[in-house]
Amino acid sequence: MSQLILYYQPDCHLCDEAEALMLAVGLAESYQKVA
């Protein structure tokens, strides 16, 4: 299984939206958040 990587920066509105979208479509277990 391939894993998605979310490159996250504090106070990043687009990062927050991307994470919310992945959660909304059911990918909560399929990505790794990297700060």
MDAnalysis code that builds the backbone (N, CA, C; Angstrom):
import MDAnalysis as mda
import numpy as np

u = mda.Universe.empty(105, n_residues=35, atom_resindex=np.repeat(np.arange(35), 3), trajectory=True)
u.add_TopologyAttr("name", ["N", "CA", "C"] * 35)
u.add_TopologyAttr("resid", np.arange(1, 36))
u.add_TopologyAttr("resname", ["MET", "SER", "GLN", "LEU", "ILE", "LEU", "TYR", "TYR", "GLN", "PRO", "ASP", "CYS", "HIS", "LEU", "CYS", "ASP", "GLU", "ALA", "GLU", "ALA", "LEU", "MET", "LEU", "ALA", "VAL", "GLY", "LEU", "ALA", "GLU", "SER", "TYR", "GLN", "LYS", "VAL", "ALA"])
u.atoms.positions = np.array([
    [0.850, -1.184, 0.000],
    [0.000, 0.000, 0.000],
    [0.890, 1.239, 0.000],
    [0.635, 2.151, -0.892],
    [1.413, 3.386, -0.927],
    [0.853, 4.352, 0.108],
    [1.718, 5.215, 0.582],
    [1.310, 6.176, 1.603],
    [1.519, 7.592, 1.090],
    [0.563, 8.450, 1.360],
    [0.668, 9.859, 0.997],
    [1.434, 10.596, 2.085],
    [2.166, 11.620, 1.703],
    [2.902, 12.438, 2.656],
    [2.392, 13.867, 2.558],
    [1.992, 14.418, 3.693],
    [1.549, 15.808, 3.770],
    [2.667, 16.613, 4.419],
    [3.317, 17.447, 3.632],
    [4.354, 18.335, 4.162],
    [3.641, 19.526, 4.790],
    [3.688, 19.586, 6.104],
    [2.881, 20.537, 6.868],
    [3.748, 21.622, 7.483],
    [3.284, 22.857, 7.405],
    [3.954, 23.981, 8.054],
    [2.952, 24.655, 8.985],
    [3.405, 25.055, 10.177],
    [2.497, 25.753, 11.103],
    [1.932, 27.023, 10.452],
    [0.719, 27.337, 10.802],
    [0.032, 28.537, 10.294],
    [-0.107, 28.549, 8.772],
    [-0.226, 27.386, 8.172],
    [-0.383, 27.271, 6.722],
    [-1.841, 26.916, 6.421],
    [-2.583, 27.877, 5.900],
    [-4.007, 27.666, 5.624],
    [-4.220, 26.543, 4.602],
    [-3.398, 26.492, 3.565],
    [-3.553, 25.446, 2.552],
    [-3.232, 24.066, 3.119],
    [-2.273, 23.994, 4.034],
    [-1.949, 22.719, 4.679],
    [-3.152, 22.220, 5.482],
    [-3.796, 23.136, 6.212],
    [-4.975, 22.776, 6.993],
    [-6.102, 22.300, 6.085],
    [-6.299, 22.977, 4.964],
    [-7.346, 22.578, 4.022],
    [-7.045, 21.219, 3.398],
    [-5.784, 20.986, 3.067],
    [-5.399, 19.698, 2.482],
    [-5.643, 18.572, 3.472],
    [-5.292, 18.794, 4.732],
    [-5.510, 17.767, 5.748],
    [-7.003, 17.513, 5.953],
    [-7.803, 18.560, 6.000],
    [-9.248, 18.415, 6.161],
    [-9.854, 17.655, 4.988],
    [-9.376, 17.920, 3.779],
    [-9.876, 17.230, 2.595],
    [-9.535, 15.740, 2.650],
    [-8.310, 15.408, 3.056],
    [-7.929, 13.995, 3.154],
    [-8.769, 13.275, 4.200],
    [-9.065, 13.943, 5.306],
    [-9.920, 13.339, 6.324],
    [-11.345, 13.165, 5.802],
    [-11.839, 14.145, 5.054],
    [-13.211, 14.115, 4.543],
    [-13.436, 12.983, 3.545],
    [-12.415, 12.648, 2.771],
    [-12.582, 11.594, 1.763],
    [-12.145, 10.224, 2.279],
    [-11.843, 10.142, 3.575],
    [-11.552, 8.848, 4.180],
    [-10.112, 8.393, 4.091],
    [-9.183, 9.318, 3.964],
    [-7.769, 8.941, 3.872],
    [-7.025, 9.135, 5.193],
    [-7.750, 9.141, 6.307],
    [-7.134, 9.410, 7.608],
    [-6.017, 8.428, 7.935],
    [-6.131, 7.192, 7.502],
    [-5.121, 6.174, 7.794],
    [-4.088, 6.048, 6.684],
    [-4.199, 6.858, 5.635],
    [-3.357, 6.672, 4.448],
    [-2.298, 7.742, 4.249],
    [-2.155, 8.658, 5.198],
    [-1.144, 9.693, 4.995],
    [-0.304, 9.906, 6.246],
    [0.876, 10.412, 6.010],
    [1.799, 10.747, 7.086],
    [2.030, 12.253, 7.044],
    [1.955, 12.893, 8.183],
    [2.137, 14.343, 8.283],
    [3.591, 14.624, 8.668],
    [4.289, 15.397, 7.846],
    [5.694, 15.730, 8.078],
    [5.802, 17.235, 8.271],
    [6.390, 17.627, 9.397],
    [6.537, 19.063, 9.681],
    [7.864, 19.573, 9.183],
])
